[in-house]
Amino acid sequence: MPTSVTFDQATRIYPGMTTPAVSALDLEVRPGEFLVLVGPSGSGKSTALRMLAGLEDVNQGRILIGDKDVTHLRPKDRDIAMVFQNYALYPHMSVAENMGFALKIAGSPKADIEARVLEAAKILDLVDYLDRKPKALSGGQRQRVAMGRAIVRQPQVFLMDEPLSNLDAKLRVSTRTQIASLQRRLDTTTVYVTHDQVEAMTMGDRVAVLKDGLLQQVDTPLGLYDNPTNAFVAGFIGSPAMNLGTFTVADGHALIGGAKVPLPRSTVGAITGDQVQVGFRPEALELSSETDPGSFPVEALVIEELGSDAFLYGNLIGDDLRADHIVARIAPRSVPAKGAKVWFTIAPGRIHAFDVETGDALPTD
Amino acid sequence: MSSMPPATATETPAAVTPPRVRGREDRSLLASVALHGTLIVATFIALFPVLWVMLSSIKPASEIRRTEISLFASPTLENYRKVLFDTNFPQWFLNSVIVAAFTMVIGIAMSASAGYALSRFNFPGKRGLMWVFLLTQMFPVAILIVPIYTIMANLGLIDTKASLVIAYCTVAVPFCAWMLRGYFDTIPRELDEAAALDGLGPFGTFYRVILPLARPGLAVTAFYTFLTAWGEVAYAIAFMQTDDHYTLGAGLQQFVPQFSPRWDLLTAGAVLITIPAAIVFFFAQKHLVAGLTAGGTKG
């Protein structure tokens, strides 16, 4: 039976620091769930994982695995297995010894260890490499050995700390799918740390976004994408990122590039000052003509033609959008020329609004 | 040196390189001669005394003392026979082996565990301890010998092998702890963490994961501690009082008193004592392999 994992106000303050690396983290990982912790560097995601692993002290709060309080247990007593970013394979042991080491320490019978190592090796396609030392393996194979070492343990919880970041781009994509399907198959609760929001979106049942040690939002990938709780999550999730800019509000409209873009009534009611932070995803922009109501002009700077999609990067003409560029997804294979002036409207219902001061999402119903 | 600019790969691809153009890796003839000449002279300076001792050891005593210098003069193994059978040399040799072996084993055990603690753990006084290790290295033996003698006398250890083992460890352990700490620092911490998750405690991690990877560092430590004890004279003369308890350093001194030195015995003894050191070095150097930790972690 899969187990749940609970962070209950868990806090970690590194010695000599005043601000916590992880601050009062409240998070429940459901049994069998693949939960991804994502955030920029320094967000505390790895620290949170290491607290769960028992590699970092918990200064306040508790951590539970199932119903068991593991806050102050040693790593080996937590029934967890971890995949490290740099794999941390034992260089002096063969692949088979690496994978079976935990069982050997636990005193399992030799035949049992061999059987379980072989089983894991079959799953991970490592049978031919069992006698090799790690240095005779490729990066992808080492990564699989690290996975195998975790699988052999048959732990309650898998912890993975950016296990794909040392692989090249292509291998990363294929391994990503393998890990996700393997996790579904084993049905083991998994906490996965990454800084790559694409990994988070594609792998996680749910995704927890952290920033500066504070949990911003936990939701399904689509939930985060469609209903970000604040401007940070909105900007962090999605590739290319959401367009975010601060605009003047007048008369229930946001003034974007001279155009008056109507805001939902609930949003207008929640705006405190005379400005609002507006967000719209690249695919929420629709090519339009100058005469359409609410359309604004963009000067195309760069067109990225990907074959299946095309992205237009441009500057909003005649406005004070405080974002680097406007990004719009456009139909591929018939893209506007570089330098062209293009008109866009925001698709109805696809506009996000955030408080200028706090960055919190404003209602858009 | 030639004034010709070094050829670079971009300017002169291999196919069109004229034969006389020198690559960046090549030396001029003059530089080669100077370099090899220097190396040969340096090698000769380093090897000559050893060679001279070896040649002398197979000469009769009268030949050694002659003012006329010759490389070979009625070569004989008589000196070796006398040293091995007519003197206390075998007993001193055995004493030295015992003292050096214990110094080596105890020295490695202490410096490896101290080095690991310094590398991995935080504890009060850690910085202070490392300073103390350094400070103890700064006193010359001549200054230390009297207080250590007093301590040994109070402990009743004078004229015992234990006194020498302890004294040699005070010399070797601080240095080796520093050295091994540096070596342990190069072993990724993630391996310790992986071991902790796999169920090992700190000592198990040290013994089963770290030590096997620190073999080159341990080999150097072994050789260093062995040598510290093997050829040492000052402590040996001060602490050892009976002829049967002498180690080689103290014993060989007996051959060359102020008057009528027995160079024939000394040279033969000197050659013989290099053998164990060479054996220890032979076993140590087998472990001096680079890249033991390769493949464990990436990046």
Chai-1 contact restraints between the chains, C-beta under 6 A:
chainA,res_idxA,chainB,res_idxB,connection_type,confidence,min_distance_angstrom,max_distance_angstrom,comment,restraint_id
A,L55,B,E193,contact,1.0,0.0,6.0,A-B,restraint_1
A,P75,B,A196,contact,1.0,0.0,6.0,A-B,restraint_2
A,P75,B,L197,contact,1.0,0.0,6.0,A-B,restraint_3
A,K76,B,G199,contact,1.0,0.0,6.0,A-B,restraint_4
A,M82,B,L197,contact,1.0,0.0,6.0,A-B,restraint_5
A,F84,B,E190,contact,1.0,0.0,6.0,A-B,restraint_6
A,N86,B,E190,contact,1.0,0.0,6.0,A-B,restraint_7
A,N86,B,T297,contact,1.0,0.0,6.0,A-B,restraint_8
A,N86,B,K298,contact,1.0,0.0,6.0,A-B,restraint_9
A,N86,B,G299,contact,1.0,0.0,6.0,A-B,restraint_10
A,A88,B,E190,contact,1.0,0.0,6.0,A-B,restraint_11
A,A88,B,L191,contact,1.0,0.0,6.0,A-B,restraint_12
A,A88,B,A194,contact,1.0,0.0,6.0,A-B,restraint_13
A,A88,B,T297,contact,1.0,0.0,6.0,A-B,restraint_14
A,L89,B,G296,contact,1.0,0.0,6.0,A-B,restraint_15
A,P91,B,T293,contact,1.0,0.0,6.0,A-B,restraint_16
A,P91,B,G295,contact,1.0,0.0,6.0,A-B,restraint_17
A,P91,B,G296,contact,1.0,0.0,6.0,A-B,restraint_18
A,H92,B,P212,contact,1.0,0.0,6.0,A-B,restraint_19
A,H92,B,L213,contact,1.0,0.0,6.0,A-B,restraint_20
A,F101,B,D198,contact,1.0,0.0,6.0,A-B,restraint_21
A,A102,B,D198,contact,1.0,0.0,6.0,A-B,restraint_22
A,A102,B,G199,contact,1.0,0.0,6.0,A-B,restraint_23
A,I105,B,D198,contact,1.0,0.0,6.0,A-B,restraint_24
A,I105,B,G199,contact,1.0,0.0,6.0,A-B,restraint_25
A,I105,B,L200,contact,1.0,0.0,6.0,A-B,restraint_26
A,A106,B,G199,contact,1.0,0.0,6.0,A-B,restraint_27
A,P134,B,G295,contact,1.0,0.0,6.0,A-B,restraint_28
A,P134,B,G296,contact,1.0,0.0,6.0,A-B,restraint_29
A,K135,B,A294,contact,1.0,0.0,6.0,A-B,restraint_30
A,K135,B,G295,contact,1.0,0.0,6.0,A-B,restraint_31
A,N166,B,K298,contact,1.0,0.0,6.0,A-B,restraint_32
A,N166,B,G299,contact,1.0,0.0,6.0,A-B,restraint_33
